[in-house]
């Protein structure tokens, strides 16, 4: 009996491998492979029906790029065995419905596409597919549901049409027209407030930054004009027309989209990223135009390859370069364009930024004769168009480019960009170079950055990052804290205790107040001497600094109870380390983690007067975002813990319900493999309180940040108005861009406080420029 | 034991990083490795006698997933013009930062 089982297993494995591999490189033609495989499968249907159904549907969902190969196979099987065809359709329909219910939007789209392509293979009737598409478009006519839901249903239908448009046009022209008219009506009424927030560039020259549904609609309209003839999709079923047209067709059952539920998350709208057109590519195959359906199909296919191979950057690069239709398109350009499309995707890239950087490195390694040039050309184009690039993408561009340079010996033809040196230093071009050099500095060292740059770039080269310790500098003698600072150095070197540090600082007067009661809350001079001296002693490396902070954590806590005092700590850190941006980032991070400073203090410090000169520098926003992320993580963790505890209580209760006669409850627990103790009600109440506090803090943090933005931006707008000057300065663009960035980068967390923000801050009397940013944000999930 | 060691490696958030230049600093390592997630600490490998960096270090993340990303996207790329190698490590123990002299 054993042997039977293992024999069956072997056959199943063999079938699986045959099905999985069909369509891969082979010595015989695809047609003969399909024909052979369909005969093998037909013969095995008797014993392995379930298994074959499962493998085939799996392939349909997981290898959407091979859709037409598998539909052909199913078509051939249906021609041989009508019942099996019916079962397959049933199976696929179930998959589709489950994907819709589970909000697995891509899986749903792939199964819809597969069903549609089965019409081409005479497995499903055109009329019943049209009925399904109609039902989906009807979902876009519902009232009281989010627009993103309607968008998805329309997108799913439109993105299926390249496969089945021709067939529907030939068989059901009128019904197809009707469907398209309904879609057009929907698109005409759609709100697109989000569009501005999601664009990579504010300008539409040279390439329009189109909203994704509008773009796809234009592509579909063009396809219709061309009588639904497209040139990208391989259609192996055409070779089997004589067999397939004999087959009987199945009707799809009535499928209604599951009604909207508040918990459903739909894909957010997006903007189609375009940076090349055919004039950018040297002679060779021509890049399809922006509104040709081939452009859409190629892009979708390449995105899918990235998605599928994201875990193995080398495989990913190899698969991209091995794109099946590579002779027909300027492949390097298409690849580079979709990778930047992902990197610049708003609000967030779907993968870590470094994934894209590392894939680009592999592409250059695998294709050294062409890829580096195309990438250089792309960089050139991005730099050329940087004036109108949104601030978030500007940051990502800086991070990618510096990282890329560090992987290629920092070689770049800087001379070509020399004209940027004539511009206002706040102009995005010189700003980009300066920020790139600052990041290069972090990945290498000062001399290296100096050596790699032409002399003319001197004004943009960062100064050497070093601590500026005023208590040993010239003229230190006149400073009120010098004596204490020197004493502190000696004490710390002699490994004194935190109490002894406080003792050394004890007699320093408080310069800011004459009342005695304020003294205990914040003594700026004590903080000054302590923070600058301690951090200077730890200046050798991050580890030294961290060790110093943790050793004298107690002193920090004593000196910095109030927010004012915490801001004072940050100010002194800045005074010492202002030439070392990375140091400031990690120090703030450390002080947040060790609860020396609170998030709100960091936010207020960033917007404080002293930081005006730093306000448009990238690192300051790096600090703000790490601060917000810290807060978000804290809230998420508490939320998770609470949910986990409630779940355990619920489970424990339903356990004891089920087994009332089982006296030994603990035994019950261990049987379930849950060895953690059931939390008490009291614990849960405490957890709820903790979460509430954290959420209140989070809300306060966002309120502080947005309020400060509103204040400085309003002030600027009013001042420009009274002075009769153009408000749209570099400073204004950077600042409004940073405001936008806070909304978008943390949209999931900010979303929770939307209505509070609307009532408290983003009120109707606000300047429309500022209010607009808020409305763009709220329309993301509208 | 071997099983124990394997279990540690499967849950580890620490990586051994090799083929560093002797001049590469902790700061540079932070900058690159933070691209995969929040870095908990970096321990520089030191020459046993001279106590100077000698081409390796340990990087510890808070999250396993971040360390996995690092194995995927940083391993085999360049830092300070050298192709660096990352490997799973069972966890840093004091004393291991000293390489052979």
Interface residues (C-beta under 8 A of the other chain):
Chain A: X311 X312 X313 X352 X353 X354 X355 X357 X358 X361 X399 X403 X406 X407 X409 X439 X442 X443 X444 X445 X541 X542 X543 X546 X582 X583 X586
Chain B: X23 X25 X26 X27 X28 X30 X31 X32 X35 X36 X41 X42 X43 X44 X69 X72 X73 X74 X77 X78 X79 X80 X81
